[in-house]
């Protein structure tokens, strides 16, 4: 559990509910799912180009680029929130 998100640890450390990020585990899993989707699109696009399915490869490559940008934006925001919560 990240940074005391588990209730028994929060209680032991005396962390108030308003001091922590809302649903950090769900947000982290969503970010991980976005990352997996991004990488899968990249791998499948290369595979599509390799076997000559250029239309599918192009669509998946565009999905990879968009997914990469979204991941970068959300990852930065998420880590900034975690770092400010930790300090």
ChimeraX attribute file (.defattr): number of C-alpha atoms within 10 A of each C-alpha:
attribute: neighborCount
match mode: 1-to-1
recipient: residues
	/A:1	9
	/A:2	10
	/A:3	14
	/A:4	15
	/A:5	17
	/A:6	11
	/A:7	12
	/A:8	10
	/A:9	13
	/A:10	15
	/A:11	12
	/A:12	9
	/A:13	10
	/A:14	9
	/A:15	14
	/A:16	9
	/A:17	12
	/A:18	7
	/A:19	9
	/A:20	18
	/A:21	17
	/A:22	11
	/A:23	9
	/A:24	17
	/A:25	14
	/A:26	10
	/A:27	14
	/A:28	16
	/A:29	11
	/A:30	13
	/A:31	18
	/A:32	14
	/A:33	13
	/A:34	18
	/A:35	19
	/A:36	14
	/A:37	17
	/A:38	22
	/A:39	17
	/A:40	15
	/A:41	22
	/A:42	21
	/A:43	15
	/A:44	16
	/A:45	23
	/A:46	19
	/A:47	16
	/A:48	19
	/A:49	16
	/A:50	11
	/A:51	9
	/A:52	11
	/A:53	13
	/A:54	15
	/A:55	12
	/A:56	16
	/A:57	22
	/A:58	15
	/A:59	13
	/A:60	23
	/A:61	21
	/A:62	15
	/A:63	19
	/A:64	22
	/A:65	15
	/A:66	13
	/A:67	20
	/A:68	19
	/A:69	13
	/A:70	15
	/A:71	20
	/A:72	14
	/A:73	11
	/A:74	17
	/A:75	17
	/A:76	11
	/A:77	12
	/A:78	16
	/A:79	12
	/A:80	12
	/A:81	14
	/A:82	16
	/A:83	11
	/A:84	10
	/A:85	12
	/A:86	13
	/A:87	5
